[in-house]
Amino acid sequence: MGDLQRSDEALDWFFVSPAAGFGAFNPGERRGTYRTDDSGVLLTDDEGRSDLSAADLAIALVDEVEAPRHHRTRFAVAY
């Protein structure tokens, strides 16, 4: 990520950190909702779980491309 941070300011980029429970081992089901956070802290629910389905990660990525809210930064996505 260091190269991106040092890149020309004209380059708009984002880096996504999915939930800890994201992956083929935990496919989940699409909920149609998600949360984002750019504090650098793992996103968890009230019970300490950090999950996200591939379908909802895809929605989060498309939403970010269509209506950018995170510029030149990393952000987390989870339920």
N, CA, C and O atoms as a MOPAC input file, in Angstrom:
PM7 MOZYME 1SCF
protein

 N      0.81600 1    -1.18200 1     0.00000 1
 C      0.00000 1     0.00000 1     0.00000 1
 C      0.86700 1     1.25600 1     0.00000 1
 O      0.39400 1     2.33100 1    -0.37000 1
 N      2.10500 1     1.13600 1     0.40200 1
 C      2.99200 1     2.29000 1     0.45000 1
 C      3.15800 1     2.97400 1    -0.89700 1
 O      3.17700 1     4.20200 1    -0.97200 1
 N      3.27900 1     2.18500 1    -1.96700 1
 C      3.41900 1     2.77900 1    -3.30100 1
 C      2.17800 1     3.57900 1    -3.66600 1
 O      2.28400 1     4.64800 1    -4.26700 1
 N      1.01600 1     3.07600 1    -3.31300 1
 C     -0.20800 1     3.82700 1    -3.59000 1
 C     -0.23000 1     5.13500 1    -2.81500 1
 O     -0.59700 1     6.17800 1    -3.35600 1
 N      0.16000 1     5.08000 1    -1.55800 1
 C      0.15700 1     6.29000 1    -0.74100 1
 C      1.13100 1     7.33700 1    -1.26100 1
 O      0.91200 1     8.53600 1    -1.08800 1
 N      2.20500 1     6.88400 1    -1.89600 1
 C      3.19200 1     7.82200 1    -2.44600 1
 C      2.87200 1     8.23000 1    -3.88000 1
 O      3.59100 1     9.04700 1    -4.45500 1
 N      1.82500 1     7.68900 1    -4.46200 1
 C      1.49600 1     7.98500 1    -5.85800 1
 C      1.01800 1     9.42200 1    -6.02000 1
 O      0.68300 1    10.10800 1    -5.05500 1
 N      1.00000 1     9.84700 1    -7.27400 1
 C      0.52500 1    11.19000 1    -7.62000 1
 C     -0.88300 1    11.40400 1    -7.07300 1
 O     -1.72200 1    10.50800 1    -7.16200 1
 N     -1.14600 1    12.56100 1    -6.51700 1
 C     -2.45600 1    12.88400 1    -5.92800 1
 C     -3.59900 1    12.74400 1    -6.93600 1
 O     -4.75100 1    12.58600 1    -6.53300 1
 N     -3.30700 1    12.79900 1    -8.22200 1
 C     -4.35000 1    12.67500 1    -9.24000 1
 C     -4.89200 1    11.24700 1    -9.32100 1
 O     -5.98700 1    11.02500 1    -9.83900 1
 N     -4.12700 1    10.28100 1    -8.81000 1
 C     -4.57400 1     8.89200 1    -8.82300 1
 C     -5.49100 1     8.65200 1    -7.62700 1
 O     -5.06100 1     8.73800 1    -6.47600 1
 N     -6.73500 1     8.35500 1    -7.90300 1
 C     -7.69400 1     8.06900 1    -6.83700 1
 C     -7.80500 1     6.55400 1    -6.71200 1
 O     -8.12200 1     5.87400 1    -7.68800 1
 N     -7.55400 1     6.03100 1    -5.54500 1
 C     -7.54900 1     4.59200 1    -5.31800 1
 C     -8.21800 1     4.28900 1    -3.98500 1
 O     -8.41300 1     5.17900 1    -3.15800 1
 N     -8.56800 1     3.01600 1    -3.78600 1
 C     -8.99600 1     2.53800 1    -2.47800 1
 C     -8.54700 1     1.09700 1    -2.32700 1
 O     -8.35600 1     0.38700 1    -3.31500 1
 N     -8.38400 1     0.67600 1    -1.09900 1
 C     -7.95000 1    -0.66800 1    -0.75300 1
 C     -8.96400 1    -1.20300 1     0.23800 1
 O     -9.22400 1    -0.56500 1     1.25800 1
 N     -9.54300 1    -2.36500 1    -0.04100 1
 C    -10.60900 1    -2.90800 1     0.79700 1
 C    -10.08500 1    -4.04700 1     1.66900 1
 O     -9.41600 1    -4.96200 1     1.18900 1
 N    -10.40400 1    -3.97200 1     2.95300 1
 C    -10.11700 1    -5.06400 1     3.88500 1
 C    -11.44300 1    -5.71400 1     4.25200 1
 O    -12.23700 1    -5.12900 1     4.98900 1
 N    -11.69300 1    -6.92400 1     3.74300 1
 C    -12.95800 1    -7.58600 1     4.07300 1
 C    -12.95000 1    -8.09900 1     5.51000 1
 O    -11.91400 1    -8.11300 1     6.17500 1
 N    -14.10600 1    -8.51100 1     5.96500 1
 C    -14.27000 1    -9.03800 1     7.31600 1
 C    -13.34000 1   -10.22600 1     7.55200 1
 O    -12.91400 1   -10.89100 1     6.60800 1
 N    -13.03200 1   -10.48100 1     8.81800 1
 C    -12.16000 1   -11.60900 1     9.17000 1
 C    -12.76500 1   -12.93700 1     8.73800 1
 O    -12.03700 1   -13.86300 1     8.37900 1
 N    -14.08800 1   -13.03700 1     8.76900 1
 C    -14.76100 1   -14.26900 1     8.40100 1
 C    -15.13700 1   -14.33400 1     6.93800 1
 O    -16.05300 1   -15.07200 1     6.57600 1
 N    -14.46100 1   -13.58800 1     6.08900 1
 C    -14.74000 1   -13.60100 1     4.65700 1
 C    -13.88000 1   -14.67100 1     3.98700 1
 O    -12.69900 1   -14.81200 1     4.30400 1
 N    -14.47100 1   -15.41900 1     3.06800 1
 C    -13.68300 1   -16.35700 1     2.28800 1
 C    -14.47600 1   -17.58200 1     1.89700 1
 O    -15.63000 1   -17.74600 1     2.29400 1
 N    -13.84900 1   -18.44100 1     1.11600 1
 C    -14.51200 1   -19.64800 1     0.62400 1
 C    -14.93300 1   -20.56600 1     1.76300 1
 O    -15.88300 1   -21.33700 1     1.62500 1
 N    -14.22800 1   -20.48600 1     2.88900 1
 C    -14.56700 1   -21.31300 1     4.04500 1
 C    -15.83600 1   -20.83000 1     4.74300 1
 O    -16.38100 1   -21.53500 1     5.59200 1
 N    -16.30700 1   -19.64100 1     4.39500 1
 C    -17.49300 1   -19.04900 1     5.01600 1
 C    -18.25000 1   -18.25300 1     3.96100 1
 O    -18.25300 1   -17.02300 1     4.01100 1
 N    -18.89500 1   -18.92800 1     3.00200 1
 C    -19.51700 1   -18.20400 1     1.88900 1
 C    -20.64300 1   -17.26800 1     2.29400 1
 O    -20.84500 1   -16.24400 1     1.64200 1
 N    -21.37200 1   -17.58100 1     3.33800 1
 C    -22.45400 1   -16.70700 1     3.79300 1
 C    -23.53400 1   -16.54200 1     2.74600 1
 O    -23.45600 1   -17.09300 1     1.64800 1
 N    -24.52900 1   -15.77900 1     3.10700 1
 C    -25.62300 1   -15.46400 1     2.19200 1
 C    -25.72300 1   -13.96200 1     2.03700 1
 O    -25.42800 1   -13.20500 1     2.96100 1
 N    -26.14200 1   -13.54600 1     0.86400 1
 C    -26.29600 1   -12.12400 1     0.59900 1
 C    -27.37300 1   -11.53200 1     1.50800 1
 O    -28.49200 1   -12.04100 1     1.57700 1
 N    -27.01800 1   -10.45100 1     2.20100 1
 C    -27.96800 1    -9.73000 1     3.05000 1
 C    -28.41200 1    -8.42000 1     2.40400 1
 O    -29.48000 1    -7.89000 1     2.70900 1
 N    -27.57100 1    -7.91100 1     1.50700 1
 C    -27.88800 1    -6.63400 1     0.87300 1
 C    -27.51000 1    -5.42600 1     1.71800 1
 O    -27.85100 1    -4.29200 1     1.38000 1
 N    -26.80400 1    -5.67100 1     2.81600 1
 C    -26.34000 1    -4.58500 1     3.67400 1
 C    -24.89600 1    -4.85200 1     4.07700 1
 O    -24.41600 1    -5.98300 1     4.00000 1
 N    -24.22200 1    -3.81200 1     4.50000 1
 C    -22.85600 1    -3.90800 1     4.99800 1
 C    -22.51300 1    -2.59200 1     5.68900 1
 O    -23.21700 1    -1.59300 1     5.53900 1
 N    -21.42900 1    -2.61000 1     6.44200 1
 C    -20.90600 1    -1.39400 1     7.07700 1
 C    -19.48400 1    -1.18300 1     6.58200 1
 O    -18.79900 1    -2.13600 1     6.20800 1
 N    -19.05000 1     0.05500 1     6.58200 1
 C    -17.65900 1     0.35800 1     6.26000 1
 C    -17.06200 1     1.18500 1     7.39600 1
 O    -17.77300 1     1.85100 1     8.14800 1
 N    -15.74100 1     1.12200 1     7.49500 1
 C    -15.03700 1     1.89400 1     8.51400 1
 C    -13.61400 1     2.12000 1     8.02700 1
 O    -12.98200 1     1.20700 1     7.49600 1
 N    -13.11800 1     3.32000 1     8.20500 1
 C    -11.75000 1     3.60100 1     7.76500 1
 C    -10.81100 1     3.91700 1     8.92400 1
 O     -9.77900 1     4.56100 1     8.73600 1
 N    -11.17500 1     3.46000 1    10.12700 1
 C    -10.34700 1     3.73100 1    11.30000 1
 C     -9.16200 1     2.78000 1    11.41300 1
 O     -8.25100 1     3.01900 1    12.20600 1
 N     -9.16500 1     1.70100 1    10.62600 1
 C     -8.09200 1     0.72700 1    10.72300 1
 C     -8.36600 1    -0.36600 1    11.74100 1
 O     -7.51400 1    -1.22100 1    11.98200 1
 N     -9.54900 1    -0.34400 1    12.33700 1
 C     -9.93200 1    -1.34000 1    13.33100 1
 C    -10.83400 1    -2.38200 1    12.67300 1
 O    -11.67600 1    -2.03800 1    11.84400 1
 N    -10.66400 1    -3.64900 1    13.03600 1
 C    -11.49900 1    -4.71600 1    12.51400 1
 C    -12.95900 1    -4.45800 1    12.86200 1
 O    -13.28600 1    -4.18700 1    14.01800 1
 N    -13.83100 1    -4.54000 1    11.87400 1
 C    -15.26400 1    -4.36700 1    12.11100 1
 C    -15.85600 1    -5.65600 1    12.67000 1
 O    -15.68600 1    -6.72700 1    12.08900 1
 N    -16.54500 1    -5.54900 1    13.78800 1
 C    -17.22100 1    -6.68800 1    14.39300 1
 C    -18.64100 1    -6.29300 1    14.76400 1
 O    -18.96100 1    -5.11100 1    14.88100 1
 N    -19.48900 1    -7.30400 1    14.94700 1
 C    -20.84900 1    -7.02800 1    15.41200 1
 C    -20.85400 1    -7.01500 1    16.94700 1
 O    -19.79900 1    -7.13200 1    17.57100 1
 N    -22.02100 1    -6.87700 1    17.54300 1
 C    -22.13400 1    -6.79600 1    18.99800 1
 C    -21.65400 1    -8.05900 1    19.70800 1
 O    -21.34500 1    -8.03400 1    20.89900 1
 N    -21.59400 1    -9.16100 1    18.96400 1
 C    -21.15600 1   -10.43400 1    19.55900 1
 C    -19.70000 1   -10.75500 1    19.21700 1
 O    -19.21800 1   -11.85100 1    19.50500 1
 N    -19.00300 1    -9.79600 1    18.60200 1
 C    -17.59000 1    -9.97300 1    18.29300 1
 C    -17.29600 1   -10.69800 1    16.99600 1
 O    -16.13500 1   -10.99000 1    16.71000 1
 N    -18.31000 1   -10.99700 1    16.20500 1
 C    -18.10400 1   -11.67700 1    14.92100 1
 C    -17.78200 1   -10.65500 1    13.82800 1
 O    -18.24000 1    -9.51300 1    13.86200 1
 N    -17.00000 1   -11.09000 1    12.88400 1
 C    -16.63200 1   -10.26000 1    11.73800 1
 C    -16.84700 1   -11.09700 1    10.49000 1
 O    -15.97000 1   -11.86100 1    10.08600 1
 N    -18.02400 1   -10.95200 1     9.87800 1
 C    -18.39600 1   -11.76800 1     8.71800 1
 C    -18.85200 1   -10.89300 1     7.55900 1
 O    -19.22500 1    -9.73300 1     7.73200 1
 N    -18.81100 1   -11.49100 1     6.36800 1
 C    -19.27500 1   -10.82500 1     5.15300 1
 C    -19.33800 1   -11.85200 1     4.03800 1
 O    -18.41600 1   -12.65100 1     3.87600 1
 N    -20.40900 1   -11.83800 1     3.27200 1
 C    -20.50700 1   -12.74500 1     2.12300 1
 C    -19.81500 1   -12.12700 1     0.91600 1
 O    -19.61500 1   -10.91400 1     0.84600 1
 N    -19.45800 1   -12.97900 1    -0.02300 1
 C    -18.84100 1   -12.49100 1    -1.25900 1
 C    -19.80100 1   -11.58400 1    -2.02300 1
 O    -19.38200 1   -10.59400 1    -2.62300 1
 N    -21.08900 1   -11.92400 1    -2.00000 1
 C    -22.08600 1   -11.10900 1    -2.70800 1
 C    -22.15400 1    -9.70300 1    -2.11400 1
 O    -22.25800 1    -8.72800 1    -2.85800 1
 N    -22.09700 1    -9.58200 1    -0.78600 1
 C    -22.16800 1    -8.25800 1    -0.16900 1
 C    -20.85600 1    -7.48800 1    -0.32100 1
 O    -20.87500 1    -6.25900 1    -0.39700 1
 N    -19.72100 1    -8.18500 1    -0.36800 1
 C    -18.46700 1    -7.50100 1    -0.67300 1
 C    -18.52300 1    -6.93600 1    -2.08600 1
 O    -18.08100 1    -5.81200 1    -2.32400 1
 N    -19.06400 1    -7.70900 1    -3.02400 1
 C    -19.19900 1    -7.22900 1    -4.40100 1
 C    -20.07400 1    -5.97600 1    -4.45500 1
 O    -19.75700 1    -5.02700 1    -5.17200 1
 N    -21.16400 1    -5.97100 1    -3.70400 1
 C    -22.03300 1    -4.79100 1    -3.65100 1
 C    -21.25900 1    -3.59600 1    -3.10400 1
 O    -21.35900 1    -2.49200 1    -3.63900 1
 N    -20.49400 1    -3.81300 1    -2.04900 1
 C    -19.71000 1    -2.72600 1    -1.45900 1
 C    -18.70900 1    -2.14900 1    -2.46100 1
 O    -18.53300 1    -0.93300 1    -2.53700 1
 N    -18.06100 1    -3.01800 1    -3.22300 1
 C    -17.09400 1    -2.54900 1    -4.22300 1
 C    -17.76800 1    -1.73800 1    -5.32500 1
 O    -17.27900 1    -0.67500 1    -5.70700 1
 N    -18.87900 1    -2.23700 1    -5.82900 1
 C    -19.60000 1    -1.50900 1    -6.88700 1
 C    -20.11800 1    -0.17700 1    -6.34400 1
 O    -20.02500 1     0.84500 1    -7.02400 1
 N    -20.65600 1    -0.18200 1    -5.13700 1
 C    -21.12400 1     1.07300 1    -4.53500 1
 C    -19.99100 1     2.08600 1    -4.43400 1
 O    -20.19300 1     3.27000 1    -4.70200 1
 N    -18.80800 1     1.63300 1    -4.05200 1
 C    -17.66700 1     2.54600 1    -3.91600 1
 C    -17.23400 1     3.09800 1    -5.26400 1
 O    -16.85800 1     4.26600 1    -5.36200 1
 N    -17.28100 1     2.28400 1    -6.29300 1
 C    -16.91100 1     2.75500 1    -7.63000 1
 C    -17.94200 1     3.74400 1    -8.15500 1
 O    -17.58100 1     4.76800 1    -8.73400 1
 N    -19.21800 1     3.44900 1    -7.95800 1
 C    -20.28200 1     4.31500 1    -8.47600 1
 C    -20.44800 1     5.61100 1    -7.68400 1
 O    -20.78100 1     6.64800 1    -8.25900 1
 N    -20.22300 1     5.56200 1    -6.38900 1
 C    -20.37600 1     6.74800 1    -5.53200 1
 C    -19.24100 1     6.74900 1    -4.50800 1
 O    -19.44600 1     6.36500 1    -3.35600 1
 N    -18.05300 1     7.17400 1    -4.91800 1
 C    -16.87700 1     7.09600 1    -4.05200 1
 C    -17.03600 1     7.87700 1    -2.73600 1
 O    -17.44700 1     9.03800 1    -2.71600 1
 N    -16.69400 1     7.19000 1    -1.65500 1
 C    -16.67600 1     7.82300 1    -0.33300 1
 C    -15.30200 1     7.70100 1     0.31500 1
 O    -15.01200 1     8.39400 1     1.29000 1
 N    -14.46800 1     6.83700 1    -0.21000 1
 C    -13.13800 1     6.60100 1     0.34500 1
 C    -12.10800 1     6.91800 1    -0.73300 1
 O    -12.02600 1     6.21700 1    -1.74200 1
 N    -11.33700 1     7.95500 1    -0.52400 1
 C    -10.36100 1     8.39900 1    -1.51900 1
 C     -8.95300 1     8.20600 1    -0.97100 1
 O     -8.59700 1     8.70700 1     0.09700 1
 N     -8.16400 1     7.45900 1    -1.74400 1
 C     -6.75700 1     7.26100 1    -1.40100 1
 C     -6.58100 1     6.71000 1     0.01300 1
 O     -5.76200 1     7.20300 1     0.78900 1
 N     -7.36200 1     5.68400 1     0.33100 1
 C     -7.30000 1     5.11500 1     1.67200 1
 C     -7.75200 1     3.66200 1     1.67700 1
 O     -8.29200 1     3.15900 1     0.69100 1
 N     -7.52300 1     3.00500 1     2.79500 1
 C     -8.00500 1     1.64400 1     3.02700 1
 C     -9.23100 1     1.73100 1     3.89900 1
 O     -9.31000 1     2.56300 1     4.80400 1
 N    -10.20300 1     0.85400 1     3.61900 1
 C    -11.36400 1     0.78600 1     4.48400 1
 C    -11.81800 1    -0.65100 1     4.65400 1
 O    -11.57400 1    -1.50100 1     3.79800 1
 N    -12.47500 1    -0.90800 1     5.76200 1
 C    -12.95100 1    -2.25100 1     6.08700 1
 C    -14.41800 1    -2.37200 1     5.72400 1
 O    -15.16600 1    -1.39500 1     5.75800 1
 N    -14.81800 1    -3.59700 1     5.37400 1
 C    -16.21500 1    -3.88800 1     5.05600 1
 C    -16.62900 1    -5.14300 1     5.81900 1
 O    -15.92800 1    -6.15500 1     5.78500 1
 N    -17.76700 1    -5.07500 1     6.50600 1
 C    -18.29700 1    -6.22500 1     7.24800 1
 C    -19.77600 1    -5.96000 1     7.53700 1
 O    -20.29900 1    -4.88800 1     7.23600 1
 N    -20.43400 1    -6.95600 1     8.12400 1
 C    -21.82400 1    -6.77000 1     8.56500 1
 C    -21.83000 1    -5.98100 1     9.84300 1
 O    -22.89600 1    -5.70700 1    10.39400 1

